[in-house]
């Protein structure tokens, strides 16, 4: 019970301190919407293109929201040495890091539904079945978890907030072009295509495309399995780096 009380207090503290700061709003919400709106207007495809573009908008909103969140929260506390006080708390490291990342996961999941709500005013989404919506929500949650743990992995490896943002862009911008967000993987050059399948966002976007426009290219079980593997793998590597860099 004490561990869950600590979990809740860490989560609430982070929400009050970091979650609605300007970097999180700009990079986590405004930038994805502005960038994808520009892409939508430039394509000139009309409202009929919304189901095709919406999966990419959702995925980008989650990706930028979660990674920006962790780069600010974890890196700033590490620099101010306040994170060291948390490490001294009588709580397991796994529970501590889940508490630090849960807010970003919730923020990223909420981010996913901002473009969905906007699209609902422009396009009729009532034709999507309730089963597809369940799959959609499950996929957005796993994308948020994977992106959050990717942000944690990046934040652990740097010292300054601006370094975390720069390092995050090293992963985020290639994902925008290699994961099938707005350009089909099938149209990528043959030498670049294999890189798409080693990025976690590829499998999340594939699920979203299957639920919203029926253009899924991989089995649903494979997509969920790969997202689960990336979740556990990134979390394990992050904990390993914390033990080596901050505790040992």
Buried (B, 14 or more C-beta within 10 A) or exposed (E): EEBEEBBEEBBEBBBEBBBEBEBBBEBBBEBBBEBBBEBBEEEEEEEEBBBBBBBBBBBBBBBBBBBBBBBBBBBBBBEEEEBEEBEEEEBEBEBBBBBBBBBBBBBBBBBBBBBBEBBEEEBEBEEBEEEBBEBBBBBBBBBBBBBBBBBBBBBBBBEEBEBBBEBBEEBBEBBBEBBBBBEEBEEBEEEEEEEBEEBBBBBBBBBBBBBBBEBBEBEBEEBBEBBBEBBEBBBEBBBEBBEEEEEE
